[in-house]
């Protein structure tokens, strides 16, 4: 009887404890990769997940482990915050997005220095504004010449001038968003063709 009771208690203990065994989600934090220099592991990043009590901090190699007691492969997980002074996520919508728990595949988090991001945004937008203005002025000169030489009517001139101005304003309105997108592009994750397109 004692043997039977001991075996039953052992079985109950195993059945209670096994579901509580922690599952580990591995991860890696790195800096953004740029055309001339790849990203590097980023230490000291504080990561918090929904449903976990404690934050984890990335090590010198950028790696971190998070324990989940109620997750299995394929379950949904989500981040509540990723923080490091002077840095921000390149993917602004990563917080709260549904991710997939995996005890095998690590989750990669990419961050960028706020100072570097602003400098790249400004450089890209300044170049785009200069090119837009140059293109506008060149097309305007051609249009003016066509009007002077009577290659087009006054009405055609007005219509084409309006179209030119509309196109210029539409392009300028897109520049800030475009500059932010390209400034947040991680070149480490692009193939050779996409790298050349982005650089261009």
C-alpha positions as CSV (number, residue, x, y, z in Angstrom):
1,X,0.0,0.0,0.0
2,X,2.8,2.5,0.9
3,X,4.5,1.6,-2.4
4,X,1.3,2.2,-4.3
5,X,0.7,5.5,-2.5
6,X,4.3,6.7,-3.2
7,X,3.9,5.8,-6.9
8,X,0.6,7.7,-7.1
9,X,2.0,10.8,-5.4
10,X,5.1,10.7,-7.7
11,X,2.8,10.5,-10.7
12,X,0.7,13.4,-9.5
13,X,3.8,15.5,-8.8
14,X,5.1,14.9,-12.3
15,X,1.8,15.7,-13.9
16,X,1.6,19.0,-12.0
17,X,5.3,20.1,-12.5
18,X,5.7,19.1,-16.1
19,X,3.3,21.7,-17.5
20,X,5.0,24.4,-15.3
21,X,8.5,23.7,-16.8
22,X,9.7,26.9,-18.5
23,X,10.1,27.1,-22.2
24,X,12.8,29.3,-23.5
25,X,12.5,31.9,-26.3
26,X,15.9,32.9,-27.4
27,X,16.6,36.3,-29.0
28,X,19.3,38.5,-30.4
29,X,19.5,42.3,-30.5
30,X,21.7,44.1,-33.1
31,X,22.3,47.5,-34.6
32,X,21.0,48.3,-38.0
33,X,23.2,47.3,-41.0
34,X,24.2,50.0,-43.4
35,X,25.7,49.8,-46.9
36,X,29.3,50.3,-45.6
37,X,29.1,48.5,-42.2
38,X,27.1,45.6,-41.0
39,X,25.1,45.6,-37.8
40,X,26.7,44.6,-34.5
41,X,25.4,42.9,-31.3
42,X,23.8,45.4,-29.0
43,X,24.3,44.9,-25.2
44,X,22.3,46.4,-22.4
45,X,18.9,46.3,-24.1
46,X,15.9,45.8,-21.7
47,X,13.3,43.5,-23.2
48,X,9.8,42.9,-21.7
49,X,7.2,40.4,-23.0
50,X,3.5,40.3,-22.3
51,X,2.6,37.8,-19.7
52,X,6.1,37.7,-18.0
53,X,7.0,39.3,-14.8
54,X,10.6,40.1,-15.2
55,X,12.5,42.0,-17.9
56,X,15.6,40.4,-19.6
57,X,18.7,42.3,-20.7
58,X,20.8,41.5,-23.8
59,X,24.4,40.4,-23.1
60,X,27.6,41.6,-24.7
61,X,26.9,39.2,-27.6
62,X,23.4,40.8,-28.0
63,X,21.7,37.5,-27.0
64,X,18.9,37.1,-24.4
65,X,16.7,34.3,-23.1
66,X,13.1,34.6,-21.9
67,X,11.4,31.9,-19.9
68,X,7.7,31.2,-20.5
69,X,5.8,28.7,-18.4
70,X,2.6,28.6,-20.5
71,X,3.9,28.6,-24.1
72,X,4.7,25.9,-26.6
73,X,6.0,26.2,-30.1
74,X,3.6,28.0,-32.4
75,X,1.9,30.0,-29.6
76,X,1.5,33.7,-30.0
77,X,3.8,36.1,-27.9
78,X,4.3,39.8,-28.0
79,X,6.7,42.4,-26.8
80,X,5.6,45.2,-24.4
81,X,8.8,47.2,-24.6
82,X,12.4,47.2,-25.9
83,X,14.5,50.0,-24.4
84,X,18.1,51.3,-24.5
85,X,19.0,54.9,-24.0
86,X,19.9,56.6,-27.2
87,X,18.4,53.8,-29.4
88,X,15.1,53.0,-31.0
89,X,13.6,50.1,-32.9
90,X,13.8,50.3,-36.7
91,X,10.4,48.6,-36.8
92,X,8.1,51.1,-35.0
93,X,5.2,48.6,-35.0
94,X,7.1,45.6,-33.4
95,X,5.7,46.4,-29.9
96,X,2.4,44.6,-29.5
97,X,2.6,42.7,-32.8
98,X,1.9,39.0,-32.6
99,X,5.1,37.0,-32.9
100,X,5.5,33.2,-32.8
101,X,7.0,31.4,-29.9
102,X,9.8,29.0,-30.8
103,X,12.2,27.1,-28.6
104,X,14.4,26.6,-31.7
105,X,14.3,29.8,-33.8
106,X,15.6,33.0,-32.0
107,X,13.8,36.3,-32.5
108,X,15.9,39.1,-34.0
109,X,15.5,42.7,-32.8
110,X,17.1,45.5,-34.7
111,X,17.8,48.9,-33.2
112,X,19.3,52.1,-34.5
113,X,21.0,55.0,-32.7
114,X,18.5,57.9,-32.6
115,X,21.3,60.3,-33.6
116,X,22.2,58.1,-36.6
117,X,18.6,57.7,-37.6
118,X,18.0,61.5,-37.6
119,X,21.3,62.1,-39.6
120,X,20.4,59.5,-42.2
121,X,16.8,60.9,-42.5
122,X,18.1,64.4,-43.1
123,X,20.7,63.3,-45.6
124,X,18.2,61.2,-47.6
125,X,15.5,63.9,-47.5
126,X,18.0,66.7,-48.4
127,X,19.1,64.7,-51.4
128,X,15.6,64.0,-52.5
129,X,14.5,67.7,-52.2
130,X,17.5,68.8,-54.2
131,X,16.8,66.3,-57.0
132,X,13.1,67.1,-57.0
133,X,13.8,70.8,-57.3
134,X,16.4,70.3,-60.1
135,X,14.0,68.1,-62.0
136,X,11.2,70.6,-61.6
137,X,13.4,73.5,-62.8
138,X,14.6,71.5,-65.8
139,X,11.1,70.6,-66.9
140,X,9.9,74.2,-66.3
141,X,12.7,75.5,-68.6
142,X,11.6,73.0,-71.3
143,X,8.0,74.1,-70.9
144,X,8.9,77.8,-71.0
145,X,10.9,77.2,-74.2
146,X,8.0,75.4,-75.9
147,X,5.7,78.3,-75.0
148,X,8.1,80.9,-76.4
149,X,8.7,79.0,-79.6
150,X,5.0,78.4,-80.0
151,X,5.4,74.6,-79.9
152,X,2.5,74.5,-77.6
153,X,-0.6,76.6,-77.1
154,X,-1.1,78.9,-74.1
155,X,-3.8,76.5,-72.9
156,X,-1.5,73.5,-73.3
157,X,1.2,75.4,-71.4
158,X,-1.2,76.1,-68.5
159,X,-2.3,72.5,-68.3
160,X,1.2,71.1,-68.4
161,X,2.5,73.7,-65.9
162,X,-0.3,72.7,-63.5
163,X,0.5,69.0,-64.0
164,X,4.2,69.7,-63.3
165,X,3.4,71.6,-60.1
166,X,1.0,68.9,-59.0
167,X,3.5,66.1,-59.6
168,X,6.2,68.2,-57.7
169,X,4.0,68.7,-54.7
170,X,2.9,65.1,-54.6
171,X,6.6,63.9,-54.7
172,X,7.6,66.4,-52.0
173,X,4.8,65.2,-49.8
174,X,6.3,61.7,-50.0
175,X,9.9,62.6,-49.2
176,X,9.7,62.6,-45.4
177,X,8.1,59.2,-45.3
178,X,10.5,57.8,-47.9
179,X,13.5,59.2,-46.0
180,X,12.3,57.6,-42.8
181,X,11.8,54.2,-44.5
182,X,15.2,54.1,-46.1
183,X,16.9,55.4,-42.9
184,X,15.3,52.4,-41.1
185,X,16.3,49.8,-43.7
186,X,18.5,47.0,-42.3
187,X,21.0,46.3,-45.2
188,X,22.1,43.0,-43.4
189,X,18.8,41.5,-44.4
190,X,18.7,42.5,-48.1
191,X,19.9,40.4,-51.0
192,X,22.4,41.9,-53.4
193,X,19.8,43.2,-55.8
194,X,17.7,44.9,-53.1
195,X,20.9,46.4,-51.6
196,X,21.7,48.1,-54.9
197,X,18.1,49.3,-55.4
198,X,18.1,50.8,-51.9
199,X,21.5,52.4,-52.3
200,X,20.4,53.9,-55.6
